[in-house]
């Protein structure tokens, strides 16, 4: 008679998350998360999440500290527009005529010009490192 070998059980590997505040790794099911307003955030695939940042924390106290950081940060419309333009230019051709850029971002030409002015002003102020933020 044949004997069956017992198969070694694999350790279950549940996905891990990282705390946006302390960097601790923890099981995804233990995460506390929340969307907060953030004008520097343009979602990669869902326009309706533009201007929102998903915060993930290992515990409620860390999420509250993150919330407070973003509460103090001003929401700048031109920054959001600049983020949308960056997304459009990194997802496709790196140079587009204004009409195509408007079509891909949903912005109007005056808004695009304001966003570019905002972006250039902040690059000069930051020494070319980009916008500062949490």
N, C-alpha and C positions, 0 to 999 in steps of 0.2 A: 504494500500500500504506500502511496506517495504521501509524503508529509509536505504540508504547505509552510513556506517560510513566512514568518510575520514580517510585514513591511514596517520599516522604520517610519514612525510618524514624523512628519515635518512640523517644525514649530510654526505656528500660525504667524504670518507676517501681515499685520494690519498696517495700513498706510500711516505714515507719520506726518505731523505738522510741526512747524517751527513757530515759536512765540515771536511776534514782531517786536516785543519789548526786550526780553532777556535772551532770546535765541535758543531756549531750551527745546529739545525734541520731545514730543509726546504723542500718544495715539490720537488719530484724527477724531475719533468719537468723543474725546474729552475736550475738544476745542470749544472755546467761546469766541464767536465771531460777530461782526457787525459792519455794515456799510456806513461810512461817514463822508460828509462833503469834503472834497479835495480837488481844487481846480487844476492840479498838475496831473491828474489821472484821467487818461483816455483808455477805455477798455479795448483790448485787442480785436474782439469780434462782435461785441454788442454795444451799439451806440447808446442805448438807453442807460447804460451804466457809466457813461462819460460823466466826469465830475464827481464820481463816487469811488472811494477806496475801500476794499474789503480788509478789515483788520482781523487778525487772528491772534489769540492769546491763550496762554496755558491756564489762566485762571481769571476770574472776574476782576480782581484788583489790578491786574496788568492791563486788561481791556479798558478799565476806567482811566488809567493813566494815559493810555494811547488816545482815548476819546478826548481827554482834556488837551493834549498836545494839538490835535487837529481842530478843536474848538477855538483855540487861540490863533490859529493860522488863518489869515484872511483868504477869502475866496475871490480870486481875480479872474474875471471873465476872459480877458485877453490871454491869460495863462492856459485856460482850458482850450481856447481856440488854437493856441500854439501847439498844444498836445495833440489836437485833432489833425492839424497840418502835418506834424511829425509822423503820426500814424499813417496818414495817406502817402507820405513820401517814402516811408520805409517799407510799406507793403506793396509798392508798385514802382513805377519809374521814378528815379530820384529828382527829376525835374519835370514840372508840368506847367502848361499855360494856365493863367489865372482862371479861365472858364472851366477847365477840367478839374483844377484844384477845388473850385467852388462846388462842382458837381459831386466830387468824392468826399468832401467834408460836410456838405450841407450848409456851408457858410456863404455869406455874400461878400463881394469884393472889398467893401469898406472894412468889414470885420477881419478879413484876411490881412489887409494892410495894417490894421491896428495890432493884430497878433504878431505879425512880423516885426513891427516897430517895438512891441513889448519884448519879444524874444531877443532882438539885437541889443536893446538897452540893457537887459539883464545879463547878457553875455559879456558886455563891456564892464558892467559893474562887478561881476563875479570873476573877472579876469579870464573869461572863456570856459569856466568850469560848469556852467549851467545853473539853473535855479536852485537855490538852497531850500531845504525843507526837511521835514522829519523823515 
